[in-house]
């Protein structure tokens, strides 16, 4: 798992864990808190970032 998390961080240049673009809040469900709109792209991206940082915390995140 740690190797996959490190690969995601390397390939996306920290966008997967640190820099979520604002436009992602308008894709999928209307944006709301994660419990209310879990399938909004922003919330999905945020959860992926949480998983990555739990498994491989980059130094500059």
PDB file with SEQRES, HELIX, SHEET and CRYST1 records, atoms N, CA, C and O in Angstrom:
SEQRES   1 A   61  UNK UNK UNK UNK UNK UNK UNK UNK UNK UNK UNK UNK UNK          
SEQRES   2 A   61  UNK UNK UNK UNK UNK UNK UNK UNK UNK UNK UNK UNK UNK          
SEQRES   3 A   61  UNK UNK UNK UNK UNK UNK UNK UNK UNK UNK UNK UNK UNK          
SEQRES   4 A   61  UNK UNK UNK UNK UNK UNK UNK UNK UNK UNK UNK UNK UNK          
SEQRES   5 A   61  UNK UNK UNK UNK UNK UNK UNK UNK UNK                          
HELIX    1 AA1 UNK A    2  UNK A   12  1                                  11    
HELIX    2 AA2 UNK A   22  UNK A   26  5                                   5    
HELIX    3 AA3 UNK A   41  UNK A   55  1                                  15    
CRYST1    1.000    1.000    1.000  90.00  90.00  90.00 P 1           1          
ATOM      1  N   UNK A   1       0.814  -1.199   0.000  1.00  0.00           N  
ATOM      2  CA  UNK A   1       0.000   0.000   0.000  1.00  0.00           C  
ATOM      3  C   UNK A   1       0.856   1.262   0.000  1.00  0.00           C  
ATOM      4  O   UNK A   1       0.546   2.221  -0.706  1.00  0.00           O  
ATOM      5  N   UNK A   2       1.907   1.268   0.768  1.00  0.00           N  
ATOM      6  CA  UNK A   2       2.761   2.455   0.839  1.00  0.00           C  
ATOM      7  C   UNK A   2       3.403   2.745  -0.507  1.00  0.00           C  
ATOM      8  O   UNK A   2       3.561   3.908  -0.879  1.00  0.00           O  
ATOM      9  N   UNK A   3       3.773   1.711  -1.237  1.00  0.00           N  
ATOM     10  CA  UNK A   3       4.386   1.912  -2.552  1.00  0.00           C  
ATOM     11  C   UNK A   3       3.384   2.542  -3.518  1.00  0.00           C  
ATOM     12  O   UNK A   3       3.745   3.420  -4.302  1.00  0.00           O  
ATOM     13  N   UNK A   4       2.126   2.098  -3.466  1.00  0.00           N  
ATOM     14  CA  UNK A   4       1.096   2.670  -4.328  1.00  0.00           C  
ATOM     15  C   UNK A   4       0.831   4.126  -3.959  1.00  0.00           C  
ATOM     16  O   UNK A   4       0.680   4.972  -4.841  1.00  0.00           O  
ATOM     17  N   UNK A   5       0.775   4.421  -2.669  1.00  0.00           N  
ATOM     18  CA  UNK A   5       0.565   5.797  -2.217  1.00  0.00           C  
ATOM     19  C   UNK A   5       1.725   6.684  -2.662  1.00  0.00           C  
ATOM     20  O   UNK A   5       1.499   7.806  -3.115  1.00  0.00           O  
ATOM     21  N   UNK A   6       2.943   6.207  -2.543  1.00  0.00           N  
ATOM     22  CA  UNK A   6       4.110   6.979  -2.982  1.00  0.00           C  
ATOM     23  C   UNK A   6       4.070   7.221  -4.488  1.00  0.00           C  
ATOM     24  O   UNK A   6       4.412   8.306  -4.960  1.00  0.00           O  
ATOM     25  N   UNK A   7       3.654   6.213  -5.231  1.00  0.00           N  
ATOM     26  CA  UNK A   7       3.548   6.350  -6.684  1.00  0.00           C  
ATOM     27  C   UNK A   7       2.519   7.416  -7.054  1.00  0.00           C  
ATOM     28  O   UNK A   7       2.767   8.229  -7.944  1.00  0.00           O  
ATOM     29  N   UNK A   8       1.362   7.420  -6.379  1.00  0.00           N  
ATOM     30  CA  UNK A   8       0.349   8.441  -6.644  1.00  0.00           C  
ATOM     31  C   UNK A   8       0.877   9.848  -6.372  1.00  0.00           C  
ATOM     32  O   UNK A   8       0.637  10.767  -7.155  1.00  0.00           O  
ATOM     33  N   UNK A   9       1.587  10.012  -5.276  1.00  0.00           N  
ATOM     34  CA  UNK A   9       2.145  11.322  -4.931  1.00  0.00           C  
ATOM     35  C   UNK A   9       3.166  11.749  -5.982  1.00  0.00           C  
ATOM     36  O   UNK A   9       3.179  12.905  -6.403  1.00  0.00           O  
ATOM     37  N   UNK A  10       4.020  10.821  -6.403  1.00  0.00           N  
ATOM     38  CA  UNK A  10       5.044  11.133  -7.397  1.00  0.00           C  
ATOM     39  C   UNK A  10       4.414  11.494  -8.738  1.00  0.00           C  
ATOM     40  O   UNK A  10       4.807  12.482  -9.359  1.00  0.00           O  
ATOM     41  N   UNK A  11       3.455  10.717  -9.186  1.00  0.00           N  
ATOM     42  CA  UNK A  11       2.842  10.946 -10.490  1.00  0.00           C  
ATOM     43  C   UNK A  11       2.000  12.219 -10.550  1.00  0.00           C  
ATOM     44  O   UNK A  11       1.944  12.877 -11.589  1.00  0.00           O  
ATOM     45  N   UNK A  12       1.357  12.561  -9.461  1.00  0.00           N  
ATOM     46  CA  UNK A  12       0.455  13.718  -9.473  1.00  0.00           C  
ATOM     47  C   UNK A  12       1.085  14.980  -8.900  1.00  0.00           C  
ATOM     48  O   UNK A  12       0.431  16.021  -8.831  1.00  0.00           O  
ATOM     49  N   UNK A  13       2.334  14.901  -8.492  1.00  0.00           N  
ATOM     50  CA  UNK A  13       3.045  16.050  -7.901  1.00  0.00           C  
ATOM     51  C   UNK A  13       2.256  16.663  -6.745  1.00  0.00           C  
ATOM     52  O   UNK A  13       2.108  17.883  -6.674  1.00  0.00           O  
ATOM     53  N   UNK A  14       1.761  15.845  -5.864  1.00  0.00           N  
ATOM     54  CA  UNK A  14       1.039  16.216  -4.644  1.00  0.00           C  
ATOM     55  C   UNK A  14      -0.370  16.731  -4.894  1.00  0.00           C  
ATOM     56  O   UNK A  14      -1.035  17.146  -3.945  1.00  0.00           O  
ATOM     57  N   UNK A  15      -0.848  16.722  -6.119  1.00  0.00           N  
ATOM     58  CA  UNK A  15      -2.217  17.188  -6.367  1.00  0.00           C  
ATOM     59  C   UNK A  15      -3.240  16.235  -5.750  1.00  0.00           C  
ATOM     60  O   UNK A  15      -4.350  16.647  -5.413  1.00  0.00           O  
ATOM     61  N   UNK A  16      -2.871  14.976  -5.603  1.00  0.00           N  
ATOM     62  CA  UNK A  16      -3.822  14.013  -5.046  1.00  0.00           C  
ATOM     63  C   UNK A  16      -4.001  14.198  -3.539  1.00  0.00           C  
ATOM     64  O   UNK A  16      -5.047  13.835  -3.002  1.00  0.00           O  
ATOM     65  N   UNK A  17      -3.019  14.746  -2.856  1.00  0.00           N  
ATOM     66  CA  UNK A  17      -3.142  14.862  -1.402  1.00  0.00           C  
ATOM     67  C   UNK A  17      -3.176  16.296  -0.894  1.00  0.00           C  
ATOM     68  O   UNK A  17      -3.620  16.537   0.228  1.00  0.00           O  
ATOM     69  N   UNK A  18      -2.717  17.249  -1.691  1.00  0.00           N  
ATOM     70  CA  UNK A  18      -2.562  18.600  -1.144  1.00  0.00           C  
ATOM     71  C   UNK A  18      -3.283  19.693  -1.917  1.00  0.00           C  
ATOM     72  O   UNK A  18      -3.773  20.649  -1.315  1.00  0.00           O  
ATOM     73  N   UNK A  19      -3.356  19.575  -3.207  1.00  0.00           N  
ATOM     74  CA  UNK A  19      -3.869  20.678  -4.031  1.00  0.00           C  
ATOM     75  C   UNK A  19      -5.088  20.229  -4.831  1.00  0.00           C  
ATOM     76  O   UNK A  19      -4.957  19.798  -5.977  1.00  0.00           O  
ATOM     77  N   UNK A  20      -6.245  20.327  -4.244  1.00  0.00           N  
ATOM     78  CA  UNK A  20      -7.467  19.933  -4.937  1.00  0.00           C  
ATOM     79  C   UNK A  20      -8.007  21.160  -5.665  1.00  0.00           C  
ATOM     80  O   UNK A  20      -8.301  22.171  -5.027  1.00  0.00           O  
ATOM     81  N   UNK A  21      -8.143  21.089  -6.990  1.00  0.00           N  
ATOM     82  CA  UNK A  21      -8.656  22.243  -7.739  1.00  0.00           C  
ATOM     83  C   UNK A  21     -10.098  22.583  -7.353  1.00  0.00           C  
ATOM     84  O   UNK A  21     -10.898  21.688  -7.080  1.00  0.00           O  
ATOM     85  N   UNK A  22     -10.421  23.857  -7.330  1.00  0.00           N  
ATOM     86  CA  UNK A  22     -11.753  24.307  -6.944  1.00  0.00           C  
ATOM     87  C   UNK A  22     -12.852  23.839  -7.880  1.00  0.00           C  
ATOM     88  O   UNK A  22     -13.985  23.637  -7.442  1.00  0.00           O  
ATOM     89  N   UNK A  23     -12.543  23.660  -9.160  1.00  0.00           N  
ATOM     90  CA  UNK A  23     -13.571  23.250 -10.121  1.00  0.00           C  
ATOM     91  C   UNK A  23     -14.129  21.868  -9.811  1.00  0.00           C  
ATOM     92  O   UNK A  23     -15.223  21.533 -10.267  1.00  0.00           O  
ATOM     93  N   UNK A  24     -13.401  21.057  -9.044  1.00  0.00           N  
ATOM     94  CA  UNK A  24     -13.881  19.710  -8.733  1.00  0.00           C  
ATOM     95  C   UNK A  24     -15.125  19.735  -7.845  1.00  0.00           C  
ATOM     96  O   UNK A  24     -15.861  18.750  -7.788  1.00  0.00           O  
ATOM     97  N   UNK A  25     -15.364  20.835  -7.160  1.00  0.00           N  
ATOM     98  CA  UNK A  25     -16.557  20.941  -6.306  1.00  0.00           C  
ATOM     99  C   UNK A  25     -17.829  21.026  -7.137  1.00  0.00           C  
ATOM    100  O   UNK A  25     -18.920  20.809  -6.610  1.00  0.00           O  
ATOM    101  N   UNK A  26     -17.712  21.337  -8.429  1.00  0.00           N  
ATOM    102  CA  UNK A  26     -18.888  21.464  -9.288  1.00  0.00           C  
ATOM    103  C   UNK A  26     -19.135  20.234 -10.155  1.00  0.00           C  
ATOM    104  O   UNK A  26     -20.005  20.262 -11.025  1.00  0.00           O  
ATOM    105  N   UNK A  27     -18.382  19.150  -9.934  1.00  0.00           N  
ATOM    106  CA  UNK A  27     -18.523  17.940 -10.744  1.00  0.00           C  
ATOM    107  C   UNK A  27     -19.183  16.840  -9.907  1.00  0.00           C  
ATOM    108  O   UNK A  27     -18.790  16.596  -8.766  1.00  0.00           O  
ATOM    109  N   UNK A  28     -20.184  16.186 -10.484  1.00  0.00           N  
ATOM    110  CA  UNK A  28     -20.896  15.136  -9.759  1.00  0.00           C  
ATOM    111  C   UNK A  28     -22.038  15.725  -8.962  1.00  0.00           C  
ATOM    112  O   UNK A  28     -22.734  16.618  -9.446  1.00  0.00           O  
ATOM    113  N   UNK A  29     -22.238  15.249  -7.765  1.00  0.00           N  
ATOM    114  CA  UNK A  29     -23.290  15.791  -6.898  1.00  0.00           C  
ATOM    115  C   UNK A  29     -22.977  17.239  -6.573  1.00  0.00           C  
ATOM    116  O   UNK A  29     -21.827  17.670  -6.651  1.00  0.00           O  
ATOM    117  N   UNK A  30     -24.010  17.990  -6.207  1.00  0.00           N  
ATOM    118  CA  UNK A  30     -23.773  19.348  -5.713  1.00  0.00           C  
ATOM    119  C   UNK A  30     -22.869  19.257  -4.500  1.00  0.00           C  
ATOM    120  O   UNK A  30     -22.989  18.324  -3.706  1.00  0.00           O  
ATOM    121  N   UNK A  31     -21.960  20.220  -4.344  1.00  0.00           N  
ATOM    122  CA  UNK A  31     -21.021  20.135  -3.242  1.00  0.00           C  
ATOM    123  C   UNK A  31     -21.744  20.308  -1.917  1.00  0.00           C  
ATOM    124  O   UNK A  31     -22.611  21.169  -1.765  1.00  0.00           O  
ATOM    125  N   UNK A  32     -21.373  19.484  -0.982  1.00  0.00           N  
ATOM    126  CA  UNK A  32     -21.827  19.565   0.402  1.00  0.00           C  
ATOM    127  C   UNK A  32     -20.798  18.802   1.223  1.00  0.00           C  
ATOM    128  O   UNK A  32     -19.839  18.269   0.665  1.00  0.00           O  
ATOM    129  N   UNK A  33     -20.978  18.740   2.510  1.00  0.00           N  
ATOM    130  CA  UNK A  33     -20.036  18.006   3.344  1.00  0.00           C  
ATOM    131  C   UNK A  33     -19.996  16.548   2.906  1.00  0.00           C  
ATOM    132  O   UNK A  33     -20.934  16.062   2.276  1.00  0.00           O  
ATOM    133  N   UNK A  34     -18.919  15.853   3.235  1.00  0.00           N  
ATOM    134  CA  UNK A  34     -18.711  14.484   2.762  1.00  0.00           C  
ATOM    135  C   UNK A  34     -19.858  13.546   3.133  1.00  0.00           C  
ATOM    136  O   UNK A  34     -20.238  12.692   2.331  1.00  0.00           O  
ATOM    137  N   UNK A  35     -20.410  13.691   4.326  1.00  0.00           N  
ATOM    138  CA  UNK A  35     -21.495  12.809   4.759  1.00  0.00           C  
ATOM    139  C   UNK A  35     -22.758  12.979   3.917  1.00  0.00           C  
ATOM    140  O   UNK A  35     -23.533  12.036   3.760  1.00  0.00           O  
ATOM    141  N   UNK A  36     -22.966  14.177   3.378  1.00  0.00           N  
ATOM    142  CA  UNK A  36     -24.164  14.467   2.601  1.00  0.00           C  
ATOM    143  C   UNK A  36     -23.963  14.196   1.109  1.00  0.00           C  
ATOM    144  O   UNK A  36     -24.874  13.701   0.445  1.00  0.00           O  
ATOM    145  N   UNK A  37     -22.795  14.512   0.581  1.00  0.00           N  
ATOM    146  CA  UNK A  37     -22.521  14.352  -0.857  1.00  0.00           C  
ATOM    147  C   UNK A  37     -21.205  13.601  -1.065  1.00  0.00           C  
ATOM    148  O   UNK A  37     -20.226  14.196  -1.516  1.00  0.00           O  
ATOM    149  N   UNK A  38     -21.163  12.314  -0.747  1.00  0.00           N  
ATOM    150  CA  UNK A  38     -19.904  11.579  -0.844  1.00  0.00           C  
ATOM    151  C   UNK A  38     -19.414  11.371  -2.274  1.00  0.00           C  
ATOM    152  O   UNK A  38     -18.233  11.091  -2.477  1.00  0.00           O  
ATOM    153  N   UNK A  39     -20.296  11.500  -3.275  1.00  0.00           N  
ATOM    154  CA  UNK A  39     -19.879  11.227  -4.647  1.00  0.00           C  
ATOM    155  C   UNK A  39     -19.567  12.477  -5.446  1.00  0.00           C  
ATOM    156  O   UNK A  39     -19.415  12.408  -6.666  1.00  0.00           O  
ATOM    157  N   UNK A  40     -19.470  13.607  -4.788  1.00  0.00           N  
ATOM    158  CA  UNK A  40     -18.979  14.811  -5.443  1.00  0.00           C  
ATOM    159  C   UNK A  40     -17.490  14.601  -5.705  1.00  0.00           C  
ATOM    160  O   UNK A  40     -16.790  14.050  -4.856  1.00  0.00           O  
ATOM    161  N   UNK A  41     -16.996  15.030  -6.862  1.00  0.00           N  
ATOM    162  CA  UNK A  41     -15.602  14.778  -7.216  1.00  0.00           C  
ATOM    163  C   UNK A  41     -14.637  15.355  -6.190  1.00  0.00           C  
ATOM    164  O   UNK A  41     -13.632  14.718  -5.876  1.00  0.00           O  
ATOM    165  N   UNK A  42     -14.913  16.544  -5.658  1.00  0.00           N  
ATOM    166  CA  UNK A  42     -14.042  17.159  -4.657  1.00  0.00           C  
ATOM    167  C   UNK A  42     -13.942  16.260  -3.426  1.00  0.00           C  
ATOM    168  O   UNK A  42     -12.846  16.009  -2.926  1.00  0.00           O  
ATOM    169  N   UNK A  43     -15.078  15.779  -2.941  1.00  0.00           N  
ATOM    170  CA  UNK A  43     -15.076  14.939  -1.745  1.00  0.00           C  
ATOM    171  C   UNK A  43     -14.389  13.601  -1.996  1.00  0.00           C  
ATOM    172  O   UNK A  43     -13.687  13.085  -1.127  1.00  0.00           O  
ATOM    173  N   UNK A  44     -14.595  13.042  -3.190  1.00  0.00           N  
ATOM    174  CA  UNK A  44     -13.925  11.790  -3.541  1.00  0.00           C  
ATOM    175  C   UNK A  44     -12.423  11.992  -3.592  1.00  0.00           C  
ATOM    176  O   UNK A  44     -11.666  11.167  -3.079  1.00  0.00           O  
ATOM    177  N   UNK A  45     -11.985  13.081  -4.204  1.00  0.00           N  
ATOM    178  CA  UNK A  45     -10.562  13.410  -4.299  1.00  0.00           C  
ATOM    179  C   UNK A  45      -9.981  13.621  -2.903  1.00  0.00           C  
ATOM    180  O   UNK A  45      -8.873  13.173  -2.607  1.00  0.00           O  
ATOM    181  N   UNK A  46     -10.743  14.312  -2.045  1.00  0.00           N  
ATOM    182  CA  UNK A  46     -10.283  14.570  -0.677  1.00  0.00           C  
ATOM    183  C   UNK A  46     -10.086  13.257   0.082  1.00  0.00           C  
ATOM    184  O   UNK A  46      -9.087  13.086   0.781  1.00  0.00           O  
ATOM    185  N   UNK A  47     -11.051  12.318  -0.058  1.00  0.00           N  
ATOM    186  CA  UNK A  47     -10.925  11.025   0.625  1.00  0.00           C  
ATOM    187  C   UNK A  47      -9.707  10.255   0.114  1.00  0.00           C  
ATOM    188  O   UNK A  47      -9.003   9.620   0.899  1.00  0.00           O  
ATOM    189  N   UNK A  48      -9.457  10.306  -1.184  1.00  0.00           N  
ATOM    190  CA  UNK A  48      -8.268   9.660  -1.743  1.00  0.00           C  
ATOM    191  C   UNK A  48      -7.005  10.295  -1.156  1.00  0.00           C  
ATOM    192  O   UNK A  48      -6.057   9.594  -0.803  1.00  0.00           O  
ATOM    193  N   UNK A  49      -7.001  11.616  -1.054  1.00  0.00           N  
ATOM    194  CA  UNK A  49      -5.860  12.303  -0.450  1.00  0.00           C  
ATOM    195  C   UNK A  49      -5.649  11.909   1.003  1.00  0.00           C  
ATOM    196  O   UNK A  49      -4.512  11.774   1.455  1.00  0.00           O  
ATOM    197  N   UNK A  50      -6.748  11.722   1.739  1.00  0.00           N  
ATOM    198  CA  UNK A  50      -6.645  11.276   3.130  1.00  0.00           C  
ATOM    199  C   UNK A  50      -6.029   9.892   3.202  1.00  0.00           C  
ATOM    200  O   UNK A  50      -5.193   9.624   4.065  1.00  0.00           O  
ATOM    201  N   UNK A  51      -6.439   9.014   2.299  1.00  0.00           N  
ATOM    202  CA  UNK A  51      -5.887   7.663   2.263  1.00  0.00           C  
ATOM    203  C   UNK A  51      -4.390   7.710   1.956  1.00  0.00           C  
ATOM    204  O   UNK A  51      -3.594   7.015   2.589  1.00  0.00           O  
ATOM    205  N   UNK A  52      -4.014   8.545   0.970  1.00  0.00           N  
ATOM    206  CA  UNK A  52      -2.603   8.652   0.588  1.00  0.00           C  
ATOM    207  C   UNK A  52      -1.767   9.170   1.753  1.00  0.00           C  
ATOM    208  O   UNK A  52      -0.702   8.622   2.040  1.00  0.00           O  
ATOM    209  N   UNK A  53      -2.232  10.211   2.422  1.00  0.00           N  
ATOM    210  CA  UNK A  53      -1.425  10.774   3.512  1.00  0.00           C  
ATOM    211  C   UNK A  53      -1.338   9.826   4.701  1.00  0.00           C  
ATOM    212  O   UNK A  53      -0.365   9.879   5.453  1.00  0.00           O  
ATOM    213  N   UNK A  54      -2.324   8.967   4.890  1.00  0.00           N  
ATOM    214  CA  UNK A  54      -2.227   7.958   5.958  1.00  0.00           C  
ATOM    215  C   UNK A  54      -1.194   6.899   5.622  1.00  0.00           C  
ATOM    216  O   UNK A  54      -0.549   6.355   6.519  1.00  0.00           O  
ATOM    217  N   UNK A  55      -1.030   6.601   4.351  1.00  0.00           N  
ATOM    218  CA  UNK A  55      -0.138   5.527   3.948  1.00  0.00           C  
ATOM    219  C   UNK A  55       1.254   6.003   3.573  1.00  0.00           C  
ATOM    220  O   UNK A  55       2.217   5.241   3.669  1.00  0.00           O  
ATOM    221  N   UNK A  56       1.370   7.237   3.151  1.00  0.00           N  
ATOM    222  CA  UNK A  56       2.680   7.780   2.764  1.00  0.00           C  
ATOM    223  C   UNK A  56       2.591   9.288   2.871  1.00  0.00           C  
ATOM    224  O   UNK A  56       2.117   9.948   1.947  1.00  0.00           O  
ATOM    225  N   UNK A  57       3.035   9.838   3.977  1.00  0.00           N  
ATOM    226  CA  UNK A  57       2.965  11.275   4.191  1.00  0.00           C  
ATOM    227  C   UNK A  57       4.185  11.967   3.585  1.00  0.00           C  
ATOM    228  O   UNK A  57       5.285  11.857   4.127  1.00  0.00           O  
ATOM    229  N   UNK A  58       4.006  12.679   2.465  1.00  0.00           N  
ATOM    230  CA  UNK A  58       5.140  13.398   1.870  1.00  0.00           C  
ATOM    231  C   UNK A  58       5.605  14.544   2.776  1.00  0.00           C  
ATOM    232  O   UNK A  58       4.815  15.113   3.530  1.00  0.00           O  
ATOM    233  N   UNK A  59       6.852  14.861   2.695  1.00  0.00           N  
ATOM    234  CA  UNK A  59       7.438  15.872   3.582  1.00  0.00           C  
ATOM    235  C   UNK A  59       6.859  17.265   3.356  1.00  0.00           C  
ATOM    236  O   UNK A  59       6.726  18.034   4.308  1.00  0.00           O  
ATOM    237  N   UNK A  60       6.515  17.603   2.119  1.00  0.00           N  
ATOM    238  CA  UNK A  60       6.038  18.963   1.856  1.00  0.00           C  
ATOM    239  C   UNK A  60       4.538  19.057   1.671  1.00  0.00           C  
ATOM    240  O   UNK A  60       4.057  19.996   1.037  1.00  0.00           O  
ATOM    241  N   UNK A  61       3.801  18.127   2.197  1.00  0.00           N  
ATOM    242  CA  UNK A  61       2.344  18.162   2.114  1.00  0.00           C  
ATOM    243  C   UNK A  61       1.779  18.956   3.279  1.00  0.00           C  
ATOM    244  O   UNK A  61       0.562  19.104   3.392  1.00  0.00           O  
TER     245      UNK A  61                                                      
END                                                                             
